[in-house]
């Protein structure tokens, strides 16, 4: 690792006492902004964990933590900023961290399990921040030691331990469960580590402007002196390594031809001597090849090595081609199996229930592709495949005239979930938003037509009711109105037991098509999809409360 050498080092000028305040202002604002943005991003993360919860107790815990995080976000940010400014101005030390004393369940335990988990998470936050930009951090460390008058290696305000203390103080005002608190700390670890290098650069530039160690620079580390014998041995070994690593010279064709000619002449002479063994002939001198010709002779073996390498490459190419062909064949088998299963489900459903032509085209088209995709990705034994088949069956039976009239109450309760699942399936296969809205609007209109005969006598008896019925908005208009609801407004809705209650809209999402309502005490009372709220709006079971009525109440 490169050393850091101080050349002409000098301390900060004595007439600049405002330097710690400037450091606290620039670095504190950046750290506080990162902390606030991290808390804001954790809102969606906790909501996603609540949706994936396996039981209602954990889901309620995540929703309560989400509400507590939203309500305590400003107080947590103020606590973080206060401790951050105190640390950066040199008014706080690492001793005495902000903590919450918790009684342990086991009398033999010295520390509660929750406190141990939090301490480990905070330790990881500090360690991750210390590992970012090591050379730049070392320079800032040396300069901050000069500014604050600390000894070498002491804890500076921007060390990982101090950052962990700031995070602990920021999370103290928020009453979260252990899992939610660990999630927030993990996000803080990622955000602070990503923002550490720009923060250190800005602080380093500020210190350089005030003349703190202006000649601090990086230099390469020098090796220690070694004995001459060892040095010469290493030098010889390095020279041999360089010679061995040098590329072999290209063979000279003319020189190679001369060597082959001499070898041919020598072999002919040896044959002639063997045929006349009795003659006392003088030995024929052999024209030995020159020493410079041996590299060219050694290059004869090069084509054999190249042939072997080429054969090895060809073998590997054949293996890769066979593997890819097997993968393509398996993918084709999976696709054919998914197509057969999807065709069987669609054929069986359409043969058992009467479906209008428009909805039938959707079932044979996008929903069939949805079935194929789920089967190919998850398999025939997965929960997703069973849910996709149930969606197709519910759509068909909900639009069947006999079923809709005999089981009207059941299908009225099922329609909101069907609409939400249908929208997700159509968007999943790549259908445009306006086409998805058109299909859902057609589904709602068909279902309203099936329910119209049951309300026909009442409509005939009252002309005023008939006029009101004609002026009722469609399902598409109601769904569009629900998507445009304003946060913070109060509404009157019906709970699962059929009792009316007042609730405030605190969260809505265009991605998940859901919205959350809380009561006057801030407790979650309803988590409903947009489709169900639209149906309640059409049924008169959901309405907005104006400010005058709310004030009188």
C-alpha positions in Angstrom: 0.0 0.0 0.0 1.5 3.4 -0.9 2.9 5.5 1.9 1.8 9.1 2.7 4.8 11.4 3.2 4.6 14.8 4.8 6.9 17.4 3.2 7.0 20.8 4.8 4.1 19.9 7.0 2.6 22.7 9.1 -0.4 23.1 11.2 -3.5 25.2 10.4 -3.1 28.9 10.9 -4.0 30.0 14.4 -6.3 32.7 13.1 -8.8 30.4 11.6 -11.0 29.2 14.5 -14.0 29.0 12.2 -12.6 26.0 10.4 -14.4 23.3 12.5 -17.6 25.2 12.0 -17.2 25.3 8.3 -16.4 21.6 8.2 -19.5 20.9 10.3 -21.7 23.1 8.1 -20.6 21.4 4.8 -20.3 17.8 6.0 -23.2 18.0 8.4 -25.6 19.2 5.7 -24.5 16.4 3.4 -24.8 13.6 6.0 -28.2 14.9 7.2 -29.6 15.0 3.7 -28.4 11.4 3.2 -30.0 10.3 6.4 -33.4 12.0 5.5 -33.4 10.4 2.0 -32.6 7.0 3.5 -35.6 7.2 5.9 -37.9 8.3 3.0 -36.8 5.3 0.9 -37.4 2.9 3.7 -41.1 3.6 3.6 -41.6 1.7 0.3 -39.3 -1.1 1.5 -41.3 -1.7 4.7 -44.5 -1.7 2.6 -43.0 -4.3 0.3 -42.1 -6.5 3.3 -45.7 -6.1 4.6 -47.1 -7.3 1.3 -44.8 -10.4 1.4 -45.5 -11.2 5.0 -46.8 -14.8 5.6 -49.2 -14.0 8.4 -51.3 -11.1 9.5 -49.4 -10.4 12.7 -46.1 -9.7 10.9 -48.0 -7.7 8.3 -49.6 -5.5 11.0 -46.1 -5.1 12.6 -44.6 -3.8 9.4 -47.5 -1.4 8.8 -47.2 -0.1 12.4 -43.4 0.4 11.8 -44.1 2.2 8.5 -46.5 4.5 10.3 -44.0 5.2 13.1 -41.2 5.8 10.7 -43.4 8.3 8.8 -44.5 10.1 11.9 -41.0 10.2 13.6 -39.0 11.0 10.5 -38.6 14.7 11.3 -37.6 14.2 14.9 -35.1 11.5 13.9 -33.6 13.8 11.4 -33.3 16.6 14.0 -31.6 14.2 16.5 -29.2 13.0 13.8 -28.3 16.6 12.8 -27.8 17.6 16.4 -25.4 14.8 17.2 -23.7 15.2 13.8 -23.0 18.9 14.4 -21.7 18.2 17.9 -19.3 15.6 16.6 -18.1 17.6 13.6 -17.5 20.7 15.8 -15.4 18.6 18.2 -18.0 18.9 21.1 -18.6 15.1 21.3 -16.4 12.1 21.7 -16.8 8.4 21.0 -17.5 7.7 24.7 -21.0 7.6 26.0 -23.0 6.5 22.9 -26.7 7.2 22.7 -28.3 3.9 23.6 -31.5 2.4 25.1 -31.2 0.2 28.2 -33.2 -2.9 27.8 -33.8 -5.6 30.4 -32.8 -9.0 29.4 -35.0 -12.0 29.7 -32.3 -14.4 30.9 -30.6 -13.4 34.1 -27.3 -14.9 32.9 -27.3 -12.7 29.8 -25.2 -9.5 30.1 -26.7 -7.9 26.9 -30.2 -8.3 25.4 -30.4 -10.0 22.0 -32.0 -6.9 20.4 -29.2 -4.6 21.7 -26.6 -7.1 20.5 -28.1 -7.2 17.0 -28.3 -3.4 16.8 -24.7 -3.1 18.0 -23.5 -5.5 15.3 -25.5 -3.6 12.6 -24.0 -0.3 13.8 -20.5 -1.9 13.8 -21.0 -2.9 10.2 -22.1 0.6 9.2 -18.9 2.0 10.7 -16.7 -0.7 9.2 -18.2 -0.2 5.7 -17.6 3.5 5.9 -14.0 3.1 7.0 -13.3 0.8 4.1 -14.3 3.4 1.4 -11.5 5.4 -0.3 -8.6 4.4 2.0 -6.0 6.8 0.6 -8.3 9.8 0.7 -9.5 8.9 4.2 -5.9 8.7 5.4 -5.2 12.2 4.1 -8.3 13.6 5.7 -7.5 11.7 9.0 -4.0 13.4 9.2 -5.5 16.8 8.4 -8.3 16.5 10.9 -5.8 15.4 13.6 -4.0 18.7 13.0 -7.2 20.7 13.1 -8.7 19.2 16.3 -5.3 18.7 18.0 -5.6 14.9 18.3 -2.9 12.3 18.6 -1.9 10.1 15.7 -4.4 7.4 15.1 -7.1 9.0 17.3 -10.8 8.9 16.4 -11.7 11.8 14.1 -15.2 13.2 13.5 -15.5 11.4 10.1 -14.5 8.0 11.3 -16.8 5.0 11.1 -17.3 4.9 14.9 -18.6 8.5 14.9 -20.8 7.8 11.9 -22.3 4.8 13.7 -22.9 7.0 16.8 -24.8 9.5 14.6 -26.9 6.7 13.2 -27.7 5.4 16.7 -28.8 8.9 17.8 -30.9 9.3 14.7 -32.8 6.1 15.2 -33.3 6.6 19.0 -36.6 8.6 18.6 -38.2 6.0 16.3 -40.0 3.1 18.0 -39.5 0.3 15.4 -39.4 -3.4 15.7 -36.0 -5.2 15.5 -36.4 -6.4 11.9 -37.5 -2.9 10.7 -34.7 -1.2 12.5 -32.2 -3.6 11.0 -33.7 -2.9 7.5 -33.2 0.9 8.1 -29.6 0.4 9.3 -28.8 -1.7 6.2 -30.1 1.1 4.0 -28.0 3.6 6.0 -24.9 1.4 5.5 -25.4 1.4 1.7 -26.2 5.1 1.4 -23.4 6.4 3.7 -20.8 4.1 2.0 -21.8 5.3 -1.4 -21.7 9.0 -0.3 -18.4 8.7 1.6 -15.9 9.4 -1.2 -17.6 12.6 -2.3 -17.9 13.7 1.3 -14.2 13.1 2.0 -13.2 14.9 -1.2 -15.2 18.0 -0.2 -13.7 18.0 3.3 -10.2 17.5 2.0 -10.6 20.4 -0.5 -11.8 22.7 2.4 -8.8 21.7 4.5 -6.4 22.4 1.7 -8.0 25.8 1.1 -7.1 26.7 4.7 -3.6 25.5 4.4 -3.7 22.3 6.5 -0.8 20.1 5.5 -0.6 21.5 1.9 2.4 19.3 0.9 0.9 16.0 2.0 1.3 13.7 -1.0 1.4 10.0 -1.9 4.6 8.1 -2.8 5.4 4.5 -3.6 6.7 2.3 -0.8 10.4 1.6 -0.9 11.6 -2.0 -0.4 13.9 -2.8 2.5 17.6 -3.3 1.9 18.7 -6.9 1.4 22.1 -8.7 1.3 24.1 -8.5 -1.9 24.1 -12.3 -2.4 20.3 -12.4 -2.0 19.9 -9.4 -4.3 22.1 -11.0 -7.0 20.2 -14.3 -6.7 16.9 -12.5 -7.2 18.3 -10.5 -10.0 19.5 -13.7 -11.8 16.1 -15.3 -11.2 14.3 -12.2 -12.5 16.5 -12.1 -15.6 15.8 -15.8 -16.3 12.1 -15.2 -15.9 12.3 -12.3 -18.4 14.2 -14.4 -20.9 11.8 -17.3 -20.5 8.8 -15.0 -20.9 10.2 -13.4 -24.0 8.5 -14.5 -27.2 10.4 -17.0 -29.4 11.8 -15.6 -32.6 10.1 -16.4 -35.9 11.8 -19.2 -37.8 13.8 -18.3 -40.9 12.6 -20.3 -43.9 15.9 -20.1 -45.8 17.9 -21.2 -42.8 15.5 -24.0 -42.2 16.0 -25.2 -45.8 19.8 -25.2 -45.4 19.5 -27.4 -42.3 17.2 -29.9 -44.1 19.6 -30.0 -47.1 22.6 -30.8 -44.8 20.7 -33.5 -42.9 19.6 -35.1 -46.2 23.2 -35.2 -47.5 24.5 -36.7 -44.2 21.8 -39.4 -44.3 22.8 -40.3 -48.0 26.4 -40.6 -47.0 25.7 -42.9 -44.1 23.7 -45.1 -46.5 26.6 -45.3 -48.9 29.0 -46.3 -46.2 26.7 -49.0 -45.0 26.4 -50.6 -48.5 30.3 -50.8 -49.0 31.7 -51.9 -45.6 34.8 -53.7 -47.0 36.3 -50.8 -48.8 38.8 -48.9 -46.8 37.5 -45.6 -47.6 38.5 -42.5 -45.8 35.8 -41.2 -43.4 33.6 -38.7 -45.1 33.5 -35.5 -43.0 29.9 -34.6 -42.0 28.9 -31.0 -42.5 27.6 -30.3 -39.0 24.9 -27.7 -38.7 26.0 -24.4 -37.3 25.0 -23.4 -33.8 22.8 -20.6 -35.2 20.7 -23.1 -37.1 19.4 -24.9 -34.0 16.7 -22.4 -33.2 15.3 -22.9 -36.7 15.5 -26.7 -36.2 13.7 -26.4 -32.8 10.9 -24.5 -34.5 9.9 -27.6 -36.4 8.0 -28.8 -33.3 6.0 -25.6 -33.2 3.3 -26.7 -35.8 2.6 -29.8 -33.7 1.8 -27.7 -30.6 -0.4 -25.4 -32.6 -2.3 -28.3 -34.0 -2.9 -29.7 -30.5 -4.1 -26.3 -29.3 -6.4 -26.0 -32.3 -7.8 -29.5 -31.6 -8.5 -28.5 -28.0 -10.3 -25.3 -29.0 -12.4 -27.2 -31.5 -13.3 -29.8 -28.8 -14.4 -27.0 -26.5 -16.4 -25.3 -29.2 -18.2 -28.6 -29.9 -19.0 -29.0 -26.2 -20.4 -25.5 -26.0 -22.5 -26.1 -29.1 -23.9 -29.3 -27.8 -24.8 -27.7 -24.4 -26.5 -24.8 -26.2 -28.4 -27.2 -28.4 -29.6 -29.2 -25.3 -30.7 -26.0 -23.6 -32.6 -24.9 -26.7 -34.3 -28.3 -27.0 -35.3 -28.2 -23.3 -36.6 -24.7 -23.7 -38.7 -25.8 -26.7 -40.1 -28.7 -24.6 -41.0 -26.4 -21.8 -42.7 -24.0 -24.2 -44.7 -26.8 -25.9 -45.8 -28.2 -22.5 -46.8 -24.7 -21.3 -48.8 -24.2 -24.5 -50.6 -27.5 -24.1 -51.5 -26.8 -20.5 -52.7 -23.3 -21.3 -54.9 -24.6 -24.2 -56.4 -27.2 -21.9 -57.3 -24.7 -19.2 -58.8 -22.2 -21.7 -60.8 -24.9 -23.6 -62.2 -26.4 -20.4 -63.2 -23.0 -19.0 -64.8 -21.7 -22.2 -66.7 -25.0 -22.7 -68.2 -24.9 -19.2 -69.3 -21.2 -19.0 -70.8 -18.8 -21.4 -68.4 -15.9 -21.9 -69.1 -12.8 -24.1 -67.1 -12.5 -27.3 -65.0 -9.6 -26.2 -63.9 -11.2 -22.9 -63.5 -14.5 -24.8 -60.9 -12.9 -27.0 -59.0 -11.7 -24.0 -59.1 -15.2 -22.5 -57.8 -16.8 -25.7 -55.2 -14.1 -26.2 -53.5 -12.2 -23.3 -54.7 -14.5 -20.5 -53.6 -17.6 -22.5 -50.1 -16.0 -22.8 -50.2 -15.2 -19.1 -50.8 -18.9 -18.4 -48.0 -20.0 -20.7 -45.5 -17.6 -19.0 -46.4 -18.7 -15.5 -46.2 -22.4 -16.5 -42.8 -21.9 -18.1 -41.3 -19.9 -15.3 -42.9 -21.5 -12.2 -44.1 -25.0 -13.2 -47.4 -26.8 -13.0 -47.1 -27.4 -9.3 -46.5 -23.8 -8.2 -48.9 -21.5 -6.4 -48.6 -18.9 -9.2 -49.9 -21.5 -11.7 -52.9 -22.3 -9.6 -53.7 -18.6 -9.1 -53.5 -18.0 -12.9 -55.9 -20.9 -13.5 -58.3 -19.6 -10.8 -58.3 -16.1 -12.4 -59.4 -17.5 -15.8 -62.1 -19.6 -14.1 -63.4 -16.7 -12.0 -63.6 -14.4 -15.0 -65.6 -16.9 -16.9 -68.0 -17.9 -14.1 -68.5 -14.2 -13.0 -69.8 -13.4 -16.4 -72.0 -16.5 -16.7 -75.7 -15.4 -16.4 -76.9 -18.3 -14.3 -74.0 -18.2 -11.9 -74.1 -14.4 -11.5 -77.8 -14.4 -10.7 -77.8 -17.3 -8.3 -74.6 -16.3 -6.4 -74.8 -12.6 -6.7 -73.5 -11.7 -3.2 -70.5 -14.0 -3.6 -69.4 -12.6 -7.0 -70.0 -9.0 -5.8 -67.4 -9.6 -3.1 -65.0 -11.4 -5.6 -65.1 -8.9 -8.4 -62.6 -6.4 -6.8 -59.9 -9.1 -6.4 -60.6 -10.4 -9.9 -60.2 -6.9 -11.4 -56.9 -6.4 -9.6 -55.5 -9.7 -10.6 -56.7 -9.2 -14.2 -54.9 -5.9 -14.4 -51.7 -7.3 -13.1 -51.9 -10.3 -15.6 -52.6 -8.1 -18.6 -49.8 -5.7 -17.7 -47.4 -8.6 -17.1 -47.8 -9.9 -20.7 -47.1 -6.4 -22.2 -50.5 -5.0 -22.9 -50.7 -1.2 -23.0 -52.3 0.8 -20.2 -55.2 2.1 -22.3 -55.9 -1.4 -23.7 -55.9 -2.8 -20.1 -58.3 -0.1 -19.0 -60.6 -0.9 -22.0 -60.7 -4.6 -21.1 -61.4 -3.9 -17.4 -64.1 -1.4 -18.3 -65.7 -4.0 -20.7 -65.6 -6.6 -17.9 -67.2 -4.2 -15.5 -69.9 -3.2 -18.0 -70.7 -6.9 -18.8 -71.0 -7.6 -15.1 -73.3 -4.6 -14.6 -75.5 -5.8 -17.4 -75.8 -9.2 -15.7 -76.9 -7.5 -12.5 -79.3 -5.1 -14.3 -82.3 -7.6 -14.5 -82.4 -8.0 -10.7 -82.8 -4.2 -10.3 -85.3 -3.7 -13.2 -88.5 -3.8 -11.2 -87.3 -1.1 -8.8 -86.2 1.0 -11.6 -89.5 0.7 -13.4 -91.4 1.7 -10.3 -89.4 4.9 -9.8 -88.7 7.3 -12.8 -86.4 9.3 -10.5 -84.3 6.2 -9.7 -84.1 5.4 -13.4 -82.8 8.9 -14.1 -80.3 8.6 -11.3 -79.3 5.1 -12.6 -78.5 6.6 -16.0 -76.3 9.3 -14.5 -74.2 6.9 -12.4 -70.6 6.8 -13.5 -69.1 3.7 -15.1 -66.5 1.5 -13.4 -63.7 3.1 -15.5 -64.7 6.6 -14.3 -64.8 5.4 -10.7 -61.4 3.7 -11.0 -59.9 6.8 -12.5 -61.4 8.9 -9.7 -59.9 6.5 -7.0 -56.5 6.9 -8.6 -56.7 10.6 -8.3 -57.7 10.7 -4.6 -55.8 13.3 -2.5 -53.6 12.2 0.4 -54.7 13.6 3.8 -58.4 13.8 3.0 -61.1 12.0 5.1 -63.5 9.5 3.7 -66.4 7.4 5.0 -66.1 3.8 4.1 -67.5 0.4 5.2 -65.3 -2.0 7.1 -65.3 -5.8 6.8 -68.1 -6.2 9.3 -70.4 -3.8 7.3 -70.1 -0.9 9.7 -69.4 2.7 8.4 -66.4 4.4 9.7 -64.3 7.5 9.0 -60.7 7.1 7.8 -58.0 9.3 6.3 -56.1 8.3 3.2 -52.3 8.3 4.0 -50.8 6.3 1.2 -51.6 5.3 -2.4 -49.5 3.6 -5.1 -50.0 3.6 -8.9 -47.7 0.6 -9.1 -49.4 -1.8 -6.7 -52.9 -0.3 -7.2 -53.5 -0.2 -3.4 -54.2 2.5 -0.8 -54.0 2.7 3.0 -56.5 4.4 5.4 -55.9 5.2 9.1 -58.3 6.3 11.9 -58.0 9.4 14.1 -55.4 7.7 16.3 -53.2 6.9 13.3 -53.9 3.2 13.4 -54.2 1.3 10.1 -57.9 0.4 9.5 -58.1 -0.5 5.8 -55.7 -1.7 3.1 -57.7 -2.0 -0.1 -57.0 -2.3 -3.8 -58.2 0.5 -6.1 -60.7 -1.8 -7.8 -62.5 -2.5 -4.5 -62.7 1.2 -3.6 -64.1 1.9 -7.1 -66.8 -0.7 -6.6 -67.6 0.7 -3.1 -67.8 4.1 -4.7 -70.3 2.9 -7.3 -72.3 1.1 -4.6 -72.5 4.3 -2.4 -70.4 2.8 0.4 -67.4 5.2 -0.1 -67.6 8.9 -0.1 -65.5 11.9 0.7 -66.2 14.0 3.9 -66.0 17.8 3.4 -64.2 20.0 5.9 -67.5 21.5 7.2 -69.0 18.1 8.1 -65.6 17.1 9.6 -65.5 20.2 11.8 -69.0 19.8 13.1 -68.3 16.2 14.0 
